Amino acid sequence: MASPSPDTPCSCDCFVSVPPASAIPAVIFAKNSDRPRDEVQEVVFVPAGTHVPGSRLQAGLRAEQLCPGGLAGDHGLAGTLWAGGQLSGGPHALLLPQHLPAGRPHGGVGAGDGREAVGRTEDPGASPGASREQVHQDMWMTPPISSAEGARNLSNQLSIGTDISAEHPELRTHARAQGWWDGQGAFDFAQVFSLTQQPVRMEAAKARFRAGQELLRHQQGALTAQAMMDILRNKESGICMDSGGFRTTASMVSVLPRDPTQPCVHFLTATPDPSRSVFKPFVFGVGAAPAPQVVSPTFGAQDPVRTLPRFQTQVDRRHALYRGHQAALGLMESEQGPGQQLQQKQRDLEQEGLEAVRGLLAGEWHPSPQELAGLFQAFVERESQAYG
């Protein structure tokens, strides 16, 4: 895949809230994955297992190192490029596109004083030897979130200033050697590593960042999973992207309760354009299994990812739900009446999922382990049926 030009509107927007900004005692994390518009995002479940140190999971183009403890993982994978990381937090982890992990916080956001950064890259470009351009391509970071502050967002730009929880021991040495910092005064990470000439995409990111801040501010103290979904669907700001060959190819919202006895719930679309998609709840647990309708076909040794040189041919990675969703989008765009009816079906189905999760976390709904494990599959099937 060719590298995007400096003017390409590369983007991803993430949002996180902690109480008291959250309406419930939970961390709420939301993310849009903005990728080339024809890229397919699939959801792949990998059961827990014991891994030999150094073991790796092939995820799209990238092989991710696995934790020896063997966390179960639910992976949002792009058909051509995926990167992620595991966040230790009990027996489960969620791996996301674009470097951002979400699992039950472990000594970080939502635990103690929330001093850990929410987003951090595991890309080699984040090493202290990285150029400023590499940092801007690979490191989208946010400062620690305090309970007093409540909510933050990030939009493909450096936002860590002088409040740094942890850093590479050679970071400041490298900055001085490059002439980016004189070693005097406070070390402001964003200021030191910011590009002198900002590309167009960074200016667009700033506009999205400011819009995201305002959307969060309006919901302070009332942020819920649904409120986060509404933010991810905001097209006026560009947060829900469809521009320059890029679009929001998949979205997710995670509810991470502070009570360790309550399950973490992850709402996943597995389809593009969250404004016309269904967020479906997934819960880790005994018997959790993949939903075949959101898993892309495999091509074995002939996969363009595996053959050398890579990407000399193209394959159709659309999974069953993606195909049905494409037909639904066509109907929404071509026939106003039937399209509106179909979109209402989407919203009604999503509301059922939100209400089920509300009841689950409030102790009003007590599903069997089998019912909980099959929750995501059940909603995927119902969405597929809605598309005919």
C-alpha positions in Angstrom: 0.0 0.0 0.0 1.4 3.4 -0.9 2.0 5.8 1.9 -0.5 8.6 2.1 0.6 12.0 0.9 1.2 14.8 3.5 -2.2 16.3 2.5 -4.2 13.0 2.9 -6.7 13.5 5.7 -5.4 10.6 7.8 -7.4 10.6 11.0 -8.7 8.7 14.0 -10.6 10.1 16.9 -10.7 8.7 20.4 -12.7 9.8 23.4 -12.5 8.7 27.0 -14.4 9.7 30.2 -14.0 8.8 33.8 -16.4 9.6 36.7 -17.7 12.2 37.4 -17.8 13.0 33.6 -19.2 9.5 33.0 -22.9 9.1 34.1 -22.1 5.8 35.6 -19.1 4.5 37.7 -17.2 3.4 34.7 -14.6 4.5 32.2 -16.1 4.9 28.8 -13.8 4.7 25.7 -14.9 5.4 22.2 -13.0 5.3 18.9 -13.5 5.7 15.1 -11.0 3.9 12.9 -10.6 6.0 9.8 -8.9 4.2 6.9 -9.0 4.0 3.1 -12.7 3.9 2.2 -12.7 0.4 0.7 -10.9 -1.3 3.6 -12.9 -3.9 5.4 -12.8 -4.2 9.2 -13.5 -7.6 10.6 -13.9 -8.8 14.2 -11.9 -11.8 15.2 -12.0 -13.6 18.6 -8.9 -15.4 19.8 -9.5 -17.6 22.9 -7.2 -17.4 25.9 -4.2 -19.7 25.9 -0.8 -20.1 27.2 1.8 -18.6 24.9 5.5 -19.2 24.7 7.4 -15.9 25.4 7.9 -14.2 22.1 4.8 -15.7 20.4 3.1 -13.5 17.9 -0.4 -13.2 16.4 -0.6 -12.4 12.8 -3.0 -9.5 12.5 -3.4 -8.1 9.0 0.1 -6.9 8.0 1.5 -7.0 11.5 2.5 -9.7 13.9 1.6 -8.7 17.4 3.5 -10.1 20.4 1.3 -12.0 22.8 1.4 -11.8 26.6 2.6 -15.1 28.1 -0.4 -15.2 30.4 -2.7 -15.8 27.4 -5.3 -13.1 27.4 -8.4 -13.7 25.3 -8.7 -11.1 22.6 -11.4 -9.6 20.4 -9.7 -8.0 17.5 -10.8 -5.3 15.1 -8.8 -6.1 12.1 -8.4 -4.1 8.9 -8.2 -6.1 5.8 -4.8 -4.6 4.8 -3.3 -3.0 7.8 -3.8 -3.4 11.5 -1.8 -2.6 14.6 -2.7 -2.9 18.2 -1.6 -3.8 21.7 -2.8 -5.7 24.7 -3.6 -4.0 28.0 -3.3 -6.3 31.0 -6.5 -6.2 33.0 -7.6 -9.6 34.1 -8.2 -12.5 31.8 -9.3 -10.5 28.8 -8.0 -7.8 26.4 -9.4 -5.9 23.5 -7.0 -5.2 20.6 -7.9 -2.2 18.4 -6.8 -0.8 15.1 -4.4 2.2 15.2 -2.4 1.3 18.3 -5.0 1.9 21.0 -5.7 -0.8 23.6 -8.9 -1.0 25.7 -9.4 -3.4 28.5 -10.2 -3.1 32.2 -7.8 -0.4 33.4 -4.9 -1.8 35.4 -3.6 0.9 37.8 -4.4 3.6 35.3 -7.5 5.4 34.1 -10.4 4.5 36.3 -8.2 3.1 39.0 -6.4 5.2 41.7 -5.9 8.7 40.4 -5.9 7.7 36.7 -2.3 8.6 36.1 -1.6 6.3 33.2 -2.0 7.7 29.7 -5.0 6.5 27.8 -3.4 6.0 24.4 0.1 4.9 23.7 1.7 3.5 20.6 3.8 0.3 20.5 5.1 1.2 17.0 8.9 1.3 16.5 8.4 4.9 15.3 7.8 5.9 19.0 11.4 5.1 19.9 13.6 8.0 21.0 15.4 7.8 17.6 12.2 8.8 15.7 12.0 11.8 13.6 9.4 14.5 14.2 7.5 13.3 11.2 7.6 9.7 12.5 6.2 10.8 15.8 3.3 12.6 14.1 2.6 9.5 12.0 2.8 7.0 14.8 2.2 8.6 18.2 -1.2 9.9 19.0 -1.0 10.4 22.7 -3.1 12.1 25.4 -2.1 13.4 28.9 -3.2 11.5 32.0 -6.9 12.0 32.9 -7.7 13.1 36.4 -11.1 12.5 38.0 -11.5 16.2 38.3 -11.0 16.7 34.6 -13.3 13.9 33.6 -13.0 13.5 29.8 -10.5 13.9 27.0 -10.2 13.3 23.3 -7.3 12.9 20.8 -7.3 13.4 17.1 -4.0 12.5 15.5 -1.9 15.1 17.2 0.5 15.3 20.1 -1.2 16.5 23.3 1.1 15.5 26.1 2.7 18.6 27.5 4.8 18.7 30.7 2.6 16.3 32.7 4.4 13.1 31.7 3.8 9.8 33.6 6.6 7.8 32.0 9.1 8.3 29.2 12.0 6.6 27.4 15.2 7.3 29.3 16.8 8.7 26.1 13.9 10.8 25.0 15.3 14.1 26.2 18.8 13.3 25.1 17.5 12.6 21.6 15.5 15.8 21.5 18.6 17.8 22.5 20.8 16.0 20.0 18.4 17.0 17.2 18.3 20.6 18.3 14.6 20.5 19.2 15.1 21.3 22.9 17.9 23.3 24.5 17.7 21.4 27.8 16.5 24.5 29.7 13.2 24.8 31.4 10.3 22.4 31.4 10.2 19.7 28.8 7.0 20.1 26.9 6.6 16.9 24.8 4.1 18.3 22.3 6.0 21.5 21.8 9.4 19.8 21.4 8.2 17.2 18.9 5.7 19.3 16.9 6.6 19.9 13.3 7.7 23.3 12.3 5.6 23.2 9.2 2.2 21.6 10.0 0.8 19.5 7.1 -2.8 20.1 6.0 -3.9 16.8 7.8 -2.7 18.2 11.1 -4.7 21.4 10.7 -7.7 19.3 10.0 -6.9 17.2 13.1 -6.8 20.3 15.2 -10.3 21.3 14.0 -11.7 17.8 14.9 -9.9 17.9 18.2 -11.5 21.3 19.2 -15.0 20.0 18.0 -14.5 16.8 20.1 -13.6 18.9 23.1 -16.8 20.9 22.7 -18.9 17.8 22.2 -17.5 16.3 25.4 -18.0 19.5 27.3 -21.7 19.6 26.5 -22.1 16.1 28.0 -19.9 16.5 31.1 -21.5 14.5 33.9 -23.9 12.7 31.5 -21.5 10.8 29.3 -22.9 7.3 28.5 -22.2 4.7 25.8 -25.0 6.2 23.7 -23.6 9.8 24.1 -20.2 8.5 22.9 -21.8 6.8 19.9 -23.5 10.1 19.0 -20.1 11.9 19.1 -18.6 9.2 16.9 -21.5 9.8 14.4 -20.9 13.6 14.2 -20.2 14.3 10.5 -20.2 18.1 10.7 -17.0 18.1 12.6 -15.3 15.4 10.5 -15.2 13.0 13.4 -17.3 10.7 11.3 -15.2 10.9 8.2 -15.9 10.5 4.5 -13.4 12.6 2.7 -10.5 12.3 0.3 -10.7 8.6 -0.2 -10.9 7.9 3.5 -13.9 7.2 5.8 -14.7 5.8 9.2 -14.4 2.1 8.4 -15.4 0.8 11.9 -16.2 2.2 15.3 -16.4 1.0 18.9 -17.4 2.1 22.4 -16.2 0.3 25.5 -17.8 0.5 29.0 -15.2 -0.5 31.6 -16.9 -0.5 35.1 -14.8 0.3 38.1 -16.4 -2.6 40.0 -14.1 -5.6 39.1 -17.1 -7.9 39.5 -18.9 -6.4 36.6 -18.1 -7.3 33.0 -16.5 -4.9 30.5 -18.8 -4.4 27.5 -17.6 -3.5 24.1 -20.0 -2.2 21.4 -18.6 -2.9 17.9 -20.0 -1.9 14.5 -17.8 -4.1 12.1 -19.2 -1.9 9.3 -18.3 1.6 8.0 -20.1 4.9 8.8 -21.3 4.8 12.4 -24.1 7.2 11.5 -25.6 4.3 9.5 -24.3 1.3 11.5 -25.4 -0.6 14.6 -23.2 -0.7 17.7 -23.5 -4.3 18.9 -22.5 -5.5 22.5 -19.7 -8.0 23.0 -18.9 -9.4 26.5 -15.9 -11.6 27.3 -16.7 -14.8 29.2 -16.9 -18.5 29.2 -18.1 -19.7 25.8 -17.5 -16.5 24.0 -17.0 -17.2 20.3 -16.5 -15.4 17.0 -19.4 -14.3 14.9 -18.8 -15.8 11.4 -20.7 -13.1 9.7 -18.1 -10.5 10.7 -15.0 -12.6 9.8 -13.5 -12.0 6.4 -12.7 -14.9 4.1 -9.2 -16.3 4.2 -6.9 -16.8 1.2 -4.1 -19.0 2.7 -0.7 -18.9 1.1 -2.2 -16.9 -1.9 -3.1 -14.0 0.3 -1.5 -10.8 -1.1 -0.4 -10.1 2.5 1.7 -13.3 2.5 3.0 -13.4 -1.0 6.2 -11.5 -2.0 6.3 -8.9 -3.3 3.1 -7.9 -1.4 -0.1 -6.5 -2.7 0.4 -7.4 -6.4 -3.1 -8.7 -6.6 -6.4 -7.8 -4.9 -8.9 -10.0 -3.0 -12.4 -9.5 -1.8 -12.3 -9.4 2.0 -15.9 -8.3 2.6 -17.6 -10.4 5.2 -21.3 -11.3 5.2 -22.4 -8.4 7.4 -20.3 -5.9 5.4 -22.0 -7.1 2.2 -25.5 -6.7 3.7 -24.6 -3.3 5.1 -23.4 -2.2 1.7 -26.8 -3.1 0.2 -28.5 -1.2 3.1 -26.4 1.9 2.5 -27.4 1.8 -1.2 -31.1 1.6 -0.2 -30.8 4.5 2.3 -29.2 6.6 -0.5 -31.6 5.7 -3.3 -35.0 5.3 -1.7 -35.9 7.8 1.0 -38.9 6.0 2.6 -37.6 2.4 2.7 -34.2 3.8 3.6 -35.5 5.7 6.6 -37.4 2.6 7.7 -34.3 0.5 7.6 -32.3 3.1 9.5 -35.0 3.1 12.2 -34.6 -0.7 12.4 -30.9 -0.1 13.0 -31.5 2.4 15.8 -34.2 0.1 17.4 -31.8 -2.8 17.4 -29.0 -0.7 18.9 -31.3 0.6 21.6 -32.1 -3.0 22.6 -28.4 -3.6 23.0 -27.9 -0.5 25.1 -30.9 -1.4 27.3 -29.6 -4.9 27.8 -26.2 -3.6 28.9 -27.8 -1.0 31.2 -29.8 -3.8 32.9 -26.8 -6.0 33.1 -24.6 -3.4 34.8 -27.5 -2.3 37.1 -28.1 -5.9 38.2 -31.6 -6.0 36.7 -30.8 -8.6 34.0 -29.1 -11.9 35.0 -28.3 -13.7 31.8 -26.9 -17.2 31.8 -23.2 -17.5 30.8 -24.3 -19.0 27.5 -26.7 -16.1 26.8 -24.0 -13.6 27.6 -21.4 -15.3 25.6 -23.7 -15.3 22.6 -24.9 -11.7 22.9 -22.7 -10.3 20.1 -23.6 -13.2 17.8 -27.3 -12.7 18.4 -27.2 -9.0 17.5 -25.0 -9.7 14.4 -27.6 -12.2 13.2 -30.5 -9.8 13.8 -28.8 -7.0 12.0 -28.0 -9.4 9.1 -31.7 -10.3 8.9 -32.7 -6.7 8.8 -30.7 -6.3 5.7 -32.5 -9.2 4.0 
